[in-house]
Amino acid sequence: MQSRQLALLGSIIVVCFAIAAGGGWWWLTHRAVPIRAIVNHPSQYDGRTVRIRGVVEGSITVIRYGGYKVNDGTGSIIVLTRGVAPKRGSKVTVSGQVKSVFQIGDISGVVIIEYNRRE
């Protein structure tokens, strides 16, 4: 009887650990990175896929390509997209690859190449 209780308790602990690990993985892969962190440390993010959330401050679409500026309250960054850019004032969640376009001293040009966007 006692060995069955220990086995049940062990199973419950394993299941709880698996749920916690899965939740931690989801949080790490789905959390938004503050734009300030990307802009202030472009070399740490260059080439990495990130997720940002914010409000579109301005946008432009030319033929099949667009660009728009996103502000999350910590900073702003330009996002380049294949397709129509979202309208000014839209709340967006964007996943994409960070590209450091240039860096001269403390001045850097950083953009995100959009992979996915939710409005």
N, C-alpha and C positions, 0 to 999 in steps of 0.2 A: 504494500500500500504506500509506504513512504517513498519507495523508488519511483512509483508512478507520479507522485506529487513533485518529486525533484525533476523528473523528465518534463512534466508539464511546465514547471517554473522555468526550466532551461529553455524550452521552446518559446515561451512568452518573452523571455529576455532576448533571444535571437531575433524574433519578429520585431520587437521594439527597436533594437539596434538597426535592423534593416530599414525600417521606416524612417528613423532619424537620419541615417546615412543618405537615403534617397532624397529626403527633404533638404538636407544640406547641399547635395549636388544640384538640385533644382534651383535653390536660392543662388548659388554661385554662378550658374549658367544663365539665369534669367534676370538678374538684378541690373539696374541701370548704372552705368559709370558716370560720375559727375563730369560735365564738360570741362570744368576748370582743371581737373586732373589730366585730361587729354591735352589741353592747350598748354598747360604749364610743364608737362613732361612728355613732349611728343616722341622722343626716342624710346621711351618705355612702352609706348602703345603702337609705334609704327609697324604696320603689317598685321596687327592683331585684330580680331573680330570683336566688336563691342556692341553694347546696346545702350542707347540714350533715350531719354524722354524729355519733351519740352514743347514749347509753343513756337510756331513758325513766325519769324519776324518779317520775312520777305521772301519772294520766290520769283523765278523766271523759268519759262519753258521755251525752247527753240527747237522746232521740228519734233524730234523724238527724244530729246535730252533736256534735263532740267537741273536746276540747282536751287537750294533754299537754305536759309539761315535759321538754325534752331537755338533757342535760349532756354536753359533749364533753371535759371535763377542763380547759377554759379558761374555762367559764362555762355558764350555763343560759339557756334562752329558751323561751317558750310558743309552741306550734304549734297553730293552729286548723284543723280538718278538717271536711269534709262526709262524715260516716260515722263508723264506730266507731274510737275512739282505740286505739292499741296498748297492751298491758298493761305495767305497771311491770316494769322489768328487760329489756325488749326492746331489742335493738340495731337502730337505724334509720338509714337514709339518706333525707333529706327534701329535696325541691326545692320551693321556694315563693317567694312575694313578701313582702318585708319591708315592714311597716307600722309607722310610728312613731305610736303611739296618742296619746301626750302627751309633752311635755317641759317641765319646770318647773325652771329652773336646771340643775343637774347631774343631776337625777333624770329618768329617761325611762322610758316604757313602750313596749316594742317587742315585736311578735309577728311570726310568719311565717304567712302564709295558705298552707296546703299545696296543691300541685299534684299531687305524685307522692310516693309513699313506698315504700321497700323495707325489708323486715324480715329 
